[in-house]
Amino acid sequence: MENNAFVFETAMKRIEEIVYALEKGDVALDKSLALFQEGAELIKQCSNALDNAEQKVTMLVKGEDGPQQTAFDGDNI
């Protein structure tokens, strides 16, 4: 993923693959450490992407009188 643009969904899929490989337990120690490091970096990138998305949503929800508190109801999506 170093040469490609970051895509959240692709990163999440790769994290799932890494978790699966590490949970299986049949990966050599060096490879396990490399996978763990890759996963940690992807998690950091995903967290940053989610933080940015949250900031954008907050900006979109702001009215002229400042932020408006609205309850999120996940059932309405």
C-alpha positions, 0 to 999 in steps of 0.5 A: 500500500506504500505506492498506492493512495490510501483506501479505507476499505482496502486497509480494513480488509488487509487488517482482517487478513493480518489478524487471521494470519496471526491468529492461525499461529503458523507464521514464523516469528519474523513474519509475525512481527512484520505483519504486526507492524504492517497492521499497526500502521494500517490501524493508525491510518484508518484511525486518522481517516476516521478522525478526518471523516468525523471532522468533516461531518461536524463541519457539515452539521454546523449551522450558522449559530454553531454546532447543532447537537443531533442524536444519531440513530443508526436505524435510519441509514 
